[in-house]
Amino acid sequence: MHPLAQFKYCPKCGSNHFVENNFKSKRCESCGFVYYFNSCSSTIALIINNNKELLVATRAHEPVKGTLDLPGGFVDMNETGEQAVIREVKEETGLTVNEVKYLFSIPNIYVYSGFEVHTLDLVYMCMVDDLSNMKAEDDVANLQFIKISELNPELFGLLSVKEVVKEIQMMKI
């Protein structure tokens, strides 16, 4: 199925003559507008303590409620990836990120309310000086540190996060 199959009307003029243009776009036969279906940006934070343990969250809500996750979330409009990961870490953990370092990106499909959101997840190493204020907040049910060598990627609910866990285990961080 085309990724834009759920979009029946042109977002510019409202016409129902909104048809598949190519594999990633639809075109309005009435006004000529072409809409490209591009990935949304999202962030993933790697926070590692002095014992080589990674901060792992438990998801409080769907999708994949109750599975393991890493702090992070969607990049807001007019926000950089770095600003977004700092904000998301604060919202979900109460922690203040002092420094971020971009590591790599990974594509994902995030199913929200039955809708497939294609994302490009930006992975950042986040340095935090003070862990004393750590508290599960926002859409996080629990926070814990787990030794990187003991992480089981299959316990993570989101496909991209599973791949990130596998990648950091190979990196020997």
Backbone as CSV, one residue per row, in Angstrom:
resi,resn,N_x,N_y,N_z,CA_x,CA_y,CA_z,C_x,C_y,C_z
1,MET,0.843,-1.177,0.000,0.000,0.000,0.000,0.895,1.248,0.000
2,HIS,0.507,2.242,-0.743,1.239,3.510,-0.814,1.221,4.179,0.559
3,PRO,2.364,4.763,1.000,2.408,5.375,2.337,1.407,6.511,2.520
4,LEU,0.943,7.098,1.442,-0.029,8.188,1.540,-1.456,7.738,1.253
5,ALA,-1.714,6.427,1.259,-3.043,5.912,0.926,-4.134,6.472,1.841
6,GLN,-3.779,6.781,3.085,-4.769,7.305,4.028,-5.124,8.768,3.760
7,PHE,-4.334,9.442,2.924,-4.590,10.836,2.596,-5.473,10.883,1.347
8,LYS,-6.732,11.241,1.511,-7.700,11.217,0.416,-7.858,12.575,-0.271
9,TYR,-7.551,13.643,0.447,-7.803,14.989,-0.070,-6.517,15.805,-0.133
10,CYS,-6.435,16.660,-1.113,-5.286,17.545,-1.273,-5.201,18.489,-0.075
11,PRO,-4.037,18.571,0.583,-3.908,19.462,1.736,-3.901,20.947,1.352
12,LYS,-3.721,21.256,0.069,-3.690,22.652,-0.372,-5.083,23.157,-0.743
13,CYS,-5.816,22.395,-1.595,-7.112,22.888,-2.077,-8.303,22.063,-1.604
14,GLY,-8.058,20.888,-1.023,-9.145,20.051,-0.514,-9.777,19.135,-1.543
15,SER,-9.282,19.117,-2.756,-9.835,18.275,-3.813,-9.675,16.795,-3.475
16,ASN,-10.654,15.987,-3.923,-10.524,14.538,-3.734,-9.832,13.885,-4.926
17,HIS,-9.259,14.690,-5.801,-8.488,14.186,-6.944,-6.998,14.188,-6.589
18,PHE,-6.699,13.572,-5.478,-5.347,13.500,-4.924,-4.845,12.095,-5.202
19,VAL,-3.964,11.928,-6.183,-3.602,10.615,-6.704,-2.109,10.327,-6.515
20,GLU,-1.771,9.044,-6.555,-0.379,8.631,-6.455,0.419,9.231,-7.613
21,ASN,1.521,9.861,-7.272,2.416,10.479,-8.256,3.607,9.568,-8.537
22,ASN,4.222,9.091,-7.474,5.306,8.108,-7.536,5.384,7.422,-6.177
23,PHE,6.436,6.654,-5.937,6.484,5.855,-4.715,6.492,6.661,-3.425
24,LYS,6.789,7.955,-3.486,6.815,8.732,-2.246,6.033,10.034,-2.320
25,SER,5.171,10.180,-3.317,4.402,11.420,-3.383,3.024,11.207,-3.982
26,LYS,2.145,12.161,-3.686,0.830,12.239,-4.305,0.706,13.615,-4.956
27,ARG,-0.108,13.672,-6.024,-0.298,14.898,-6.797,-1.783,15.188,-6.898
28,CYS,-2.111,16.464,-6.793,-3.498,16.887,-6.928,-3.771,17.180,-8.398
29,GLU,-4.755,16.488,-8.961,-5.122,16.712,-10.359,-5.876,18.025,-10.544
30,SER,-6.371,18.614,-9.444,-7.113,19.869,-9.542,-6.203,21.094,-9.526
31,CYS,-5.274,21.146,-8.556,-4.439,22.356,-8.426,-2.972,22.123,-8.782
32,GLY,-2.570,20.869,-8.989,-1.196,20.567,-9.365,-0.224,20.411,-8.207
33,PHE,-0.683,20.585,-6.971,0.184,20.460,-5.793,0.722,19.031,-5.684
34,VAL,2.012,18.900,-5.396,2.637,17.595,-5.172,3.109,17.549,-3.724
35,TYR,2.670,16.519,-3.018,3.069,16.340,-1.628,3.993,15.138,-1.520
36,TYR,5.197,15.368,-0.996,6.174,14.300,-0.792,6.088,13.788,0.638
37,PHE,6.058,12.483,0.769,6.002,11.828,2.068,7.428,11.611,2.554
38,ASN,7.915,12.501,3.415,9.279,12.435,3.926,9.283,11.964,5.375
39,SER,10.413,11.490,5.811,10.563,11.031,7.183,10.477,12.188,8.167
40,CYS,9.932,11.886,9.345,9.952,12.818,10.477,11.247,12.561,11.244
41,SER,11.760,13.594,11.866,12.980,13.439,12.672,12.618,13.067,14.102
42,SER,13.402,12.169,14.653,13.230,11.739,16.025,14.612,11.552,16.643
43,THR,14.677,11.540,17.963,15.972,11.414,18.636,15.991,10.199,19.565
44,ILE,17.188,9.698,19.769,17.443,8.634,20.744,18.667,9.056,21.551
45,ALA,18.534,9.022,22.880,19.613,9.434,23.773,20.306,8.227,24.384
46,LEU,21.632,8.234,24.322,22.448,7.250,25.024,23.073,7.958,26.211
47,ILE,22.693,7.525,27.397,23.240,8.090,28.631,23.898,6.942,29.381
48,ILE,25.194,7.036,29.552,25.966,5.959,30.156,26.604,6.463,31.444
49,ASN,26.442,5.687,32.520,27.034,6.095,33.798,28.483,5.599,33.900
50,ASN,29.112,5.856,35.031,30.522,5.495,35.233,30.766,3.989,35.276
51,ASN,29.707,3.198,35.459,29.831,1.741,35.508,29.586,1.085,34.150
52,LYS,29.607,1.889,33.076,29.353,1.391,31.709,27.950,0.798,31.585
53,GLU,27.003,1.421,32.277,25.610,1.013,32.211,24.832,2.072,31.427
54,LEU,23.872,1.610,30.640,23.062,2.480,29.802,21.739,2.766,30.487
55,LEU,21.300,4.025,30.420,19.997,4.391,30.978,18.906,3.866,30.047
56,VAL,18.045,3.010,30.594,16.982,2.360,29.840,15.637,2.737,30.463
57,ALA,14.688,3.052,29.615,13.342,3.406,30.050,12.390,2.251,29.768
58,THR,11.278,2.243,30.478,10.162,1.353,30.161,9.029,2.231,29.650
59,ARG,8.468,1.870,28.496,7.419,2.673,27.871,6.126,2.612,28.685
60,ALA,5.551,3.782,28.966,4.317,3.873,29.743,3.068,3.814,28.868
61,HIS,3.223,4.064,27.565,2.066,4.142,26.662,2.344,3.388,25.371
62,GLU,1.264,3.133,24.638,1.401,2.558,23.299,2.036,3.597,22.390
63,PRO,2.720,3.209,21.372,2.918,1.830,20.943,3.933,1.092,21.816
64,VAL,3.829,-0.197,21.812,4.681,-1.158,22.524,4.843,-0.829,24.017
65,LYS,3.726,-0.476,24.641,3.689,-0.191,26.078,4.303,-1.343,26.864
66,GLY,5.111,-1.010,27.881,5.705,-2.007,28.760,7.028,-2.572,28.291
67,THR,7.442,-2.235,27.060,8.730,-2.716,26.565,9.825,-1.720,26.927
68,LEU,11.057,-2.156,26.768,12.184,-1.272,27.037,12.361,-0.287,25.893
69,ASP,12.962,0.852,26.223,13.177,1.927,25.258,14.371,2.742,25.733
70,LEU,14.780,3.670,24.915,15.800,4.646,25.294,15.144,6.014,25.276
71,PRO,15.577,6.943,26.142,14.966,8.268,26.132,15.084,8.920,24.757
72,GLY,14.096,9.736,24.430,14.109,10.433,23.148,12.711,10.666,22.655
73,GLY,12.610,11.231,21.458,11.298,11.498,20.892,11.398,12.374,19.666
74,PHE,10.250,12.842,19.207,10.172,13.608,17.967,10.792,14.998,18.092
75,VAL,11.376,15.451,16.996,11.929,16.801,16.897,10.772,17.740,16.558
76,ASP,10.603,18.784,17.347,9.554,19.773,17.091,9.952,20.695,15.947
77,MET,8.968,21.403,15.396,9.260,22.388,14.350,10.206,23.454,14.903
78,ASN,11.101,23.927,14.078,12.071,24.973,14.436,12.998,24.563,15.572
79,GLU,13.264,23.277,15.702,14.133,22.745,16.758,15.209,21.900,16.092
80,THR,16.438,21.996,16.569,17.508,21.131,16.062,17.402,19.761,16.729
81,GLY,18.088,18.780,16.166,18.139,17.467,16.790,18.740,17.542,18.177
82,GLU,19.775,18.361,18.326,20.430,18.519,19.628,19.478,19.132,20.656
83,GLN,18.746,20.168,20.256,17.773,20.780,21.167,16.689,19.774,21.545
84,ALA,16.253,18.986,20.570,15.193,18.013,20.814,15.631,16.923,21.793
85,VAL,16.830,16.382,21.618,17.261,15.311,22.514,17.452,15.850,23.931
86,ILE,17.950,17.061,24.078,18.094,17.675,25.408,16.721,17.851,26.054
87,ARG,15.740,18.358,25.282,14.380,18.572,25.791,13.730,17.244,26.159
88,GLU,13.837,16.253,25.270,13.210,14.953,25.523,13.796,14.267,26.760
89,VAL,15.103,14.325,26.921,15.724,13.729,28.110,15.189,14.406,29.367
90,LYS,15.090,15.725,29.355,14.572,16.467,30.519,13.124,16.062,30.802
91,GLU,12.284,16.007,29.745,10.875,15.660,29.921,10.684,14.244,30.452
92,GLU,11.483,13.308,29.979,11.276,11.901,30.319,12.023,11.431,31.559
93,THR,13.124,12.111,31.904,13.965,11.624,33.005,14.221,12.653,34.101
94,GLY,13.950,13.921,33.821,14.281,14.984,34.768,15.746,15.375,34.746
95,LEU,16.542,14.718,33.916,17.980,14.975,33.860,18.316,16.130,32.933
96,THR,19.376,16.848,33.274,19.869,17.937,32.451,21.083,17.461,31.669
97,VAL,20.967,17.502,30.352,22.073,17.113,29.483,23.019,18.293,29.347
98,ASN,24.316,18.063,29.595,25.327,19.123,29.526,25.981,19.196,28.157
99,GLU,26.044,18.051,27.487,26.746,17.991,26.200,26.147,16.857,25.380
100,VAL,26.043,17.070,24.068,25.561,16.020,23.173,26.563,15.806,22.055
101,LYS,26.638,14.556,21.613,27.506,14.220,20.486,26.708,13.313,19.555
102,TYR,26.540,13.767,18.317,25.824,12.963,17.326,26.651,11.733,16.988
103,LEU,25.993,10.555,16.950,26.682,9.307,16.621,26.310,8.782,15.239
104,PHE,25.021,8.538,14.998,24.574,8.002,13.716,23.055,8.125,13.631
105,SER,22.487,7.778,12.478,21.036,7.796,12.305,20.556,6.426,11.827
106,ILE,19.260,6.196,12.022,18.678,4.914,11.630,17.211,5.142,11.273
107,PRO,16.748,4.575,10.138,15.340,4.742,9.780,14.449,3.841,10.632
108,ASN,13.193,4.250,10.781,12.248,3.498,11.583,10.835,3.745,11.061
109,ILE,9.937,2.852,11.403,8.508,3.086,11.202,7.868,3.005,12.577
110,TYR,7.279,4.120,13.004,6.671,4.262,14.323,5.161,4.257,14.115
111,VAL,4.487,3.226,14.590,3.043,3.132,14.397,2.359,3.852,15.551
112,TYR,1.635,4.913,15.216,0.936,5.711,16.222,-0.530,5.835,15.825
113,SER,-1.420,5.415,16.694,-2.867,5.442,16.433,-3.205,4.761,15.115
114,GLY,-2.517,3.675,14.817,-2.774,2.927,13.599,-2.187,3.533,12.337
115,PHE,-1.404,4.578,12.471,-0.813,5.276,11.329,0.705,5.071,11.357
116,GLU,1.261,4.675,10.223,2.710,4.462,10.137,3.427,5.782,9.892
117,VAL,4.219,6.207,10.881,5.027,7.414,10.767,6.445,6.974,10.448
118,HIS,6.926,7.305,9.270,8.303,6.987,8.908,9.191,8.028,9.583
119,THR,10.189,7.550,10.331,11.081,8.460,11.041,12.529,8.211,10.657
120,LEU,13.338,9.219,10.880,14.779,9.074,10.836,15.240,9.396,12.246
121,ASP,15.661,8.361,12.967,16.061,8.511,14.361,17.527,8.927,14.442
122,LEU,17.761,10.055,15.091,19.099,10.611,15.264,19.609,10.168,16.635
123,VAL,20.722,9.460,16.657,21.239,8.884,17.901,22.350,9.783,18.445
124,TYR,22.208,10.162,19.714,23.159,11.060,20.365,23.700,10.453,21.646
125,MET,24.987,10.630,21.881,25.572,10.355,23.184,25.311,11.616,24.010
126,CYS,24.703,11.449,25.175,24.344,12.586,26.021,25.108,12.497,27.338
127,MET,25.819,13.571,27.657,26.559,13.618,28.901,25.722,14.335,29.962
128,VAL,25.628,13.682,31.118,24.864,14.199,32.245,25.781,14.161,33.459
129,ASP,25.959,15.301,34.122,26.848,15.354,35.287,26.180,14.859,36.567
130,ASP,24.889,15.149,36.716,24.194,14.867,37.970,23.012,13.940,37.708
131,LEU,23.080,12.721,38.233,22.007,11.742,38.056,21.045,11.707,39.243
132,SER,21.257,12.569,40.230,20.464,12.502,41.462,19.004,12.905,41.264
133,ASN,18.697,13.670,40.240,17.317,14.115,39.997,16.564,13.199,39.028
134,MET,17.104,12.034,38.731,16.488,11.137,37.754,15.135,10.648,38.261
135,LYS,14.114,10.812,37.398,12.770,10.385,37.744,12.001,10.094,36.455
136,ALA,11.334,8.946,36.393,10.530,8.589,35.220,9.342,9.545,35.125
137,GLU,9.261,10.263,34.009,8.187,11.233,33.800,7.676,11.127,32.370
138,ASP,6.669,11.918,32.035,6.101,12.016,30.698,5.577,10.656,30.253
139,ASP,6.144,10.062,29.210,5.649,8.775,28.702,6.550,7.602,29.117
140,VAL,7.255,7.768,30.229,8.162,6.734,30.750,7.608,6.205,32.077
141,ALA,7.498,4.877,32.196,6.987,4.255,33.413,8.090,3.969,34.426
142,ASN,9.314,3.702,33.931,10.409,3.327,34.816,11.741,3.634,34.138
143,LEU,12.748,3.903,34.950,14.109,4.122,34.464,15.052,3.217,35.243
144,GLN,16.046,2.667,34.540,17.051,1.832,35.192,18.332,1.852,34.369
145,PHE,19.434,1.628,35.036,20.703,1.461,34.333,20.976,-0.027,34.183
146,ILE,21.362,-0.426,32.965,21.681,-1.823,32.670,23.042,-1.863,31.993
147,LYS,23.879,-2.812,32.414,25.185,-2.967,31.775,24.984,-3.206,30.279
148,ILE,25.758,-2.515,29.471,25.624,-2.617,28.017,25.786,-4.065,27.565
149,SER,26.708,-4.773,28.174,26.951,-6.170,27.791,25.773,-7.086,28.132
150,GLU,24.900,-6.651,29.032,23.771,-7.472,29.463,22.449,-7.079,28.798
151,LEU,22.476,-6.092,27.909,21.251,-5.657,27.236,20.766,-6.727,26.262
152,ASN,19.467,-6.981,26.266,18.852,-7.907,25.318,18.028,-7.085,24.324
153,PRO,18.503,-6.912,23.094,17.785,-6.094,22.112,16.335,-6.519,21.910
154,GLU,16.023,-7.794,22.103,14.659,-8.278,21.873,13.658,-7.760,22.906
155,LEU,14.132,-7.209,24.019,13.239,-6.653,25.029,12.826,-5.219,24.714
156,PHE,13.439,-4.637,23.678,13.115,-3.281,23.258,12.018,-3.352,22.203
157,GLY,10.981,-2.533,22.352,9.811,-2.641,21.501,9.914,-2.022,20.128
158,LEU,10.676,-0.954,19.992,10.781,-0.264,18.708,11.932,-0.837,17.896
159,LEU,11.676,-1.091,16.623,12.685,-1.730,15.767,13.988,-0.945,15.708
160,SER,13.894,0.374,15.579,15.122,1.170,15.478,15.924,1.107,16.774
161,VAL,15.251,1.090,17.905,15.952,1.042,19.192,16.633,-0.316,19.369
162,LYS,15.983,-1.386,18.909,16.639,-2.704,18.936,17.953,-2.650,18.167
163,GLU,17.916,-2.018,16.988,19.120,-1.917,16.155,20.173,-1.026,16.804
164,VAL,19.752,0.035,17.465,20.697,0.914,18.168,21.394,0.137,19.277
165,VAL,20.648,-0.650,20.029,21.234,-1.452,21.116,22.261,-2.427,20.543
166,LYS,21.914,-3.094,19.450,22.869,-4.013,18.814,24.132,-3.264,18.377
167,GLU,23.945,-2.090,17.804,25.071,-1.283,17.318,25.997,-0.860,18.452
168,ILE,25.424,-0.379,19.566,26.300,0.075,20.661,26.995,-1.094,21.341
169,GLN,26.382,-2.273,21.303,27.062,-3.451,21.857,28.282,-3.812,20.989
170,MET,28.170,-3.628,19.685,29.302,-3.903,18.792,30.364,-2.825,18.912
171,MET,29.958,-1.593,19.246,30.911,-0.481,19.346,31.775,-0.607,20.596
172,LYS,31.363,-1.400,21.542,32.103,-1.575,22.801,32.287,-0.226,23.520
173,ILE,31.199,0.481,23.666,31.229,1.797,24.340,31.560,1.602,25.813
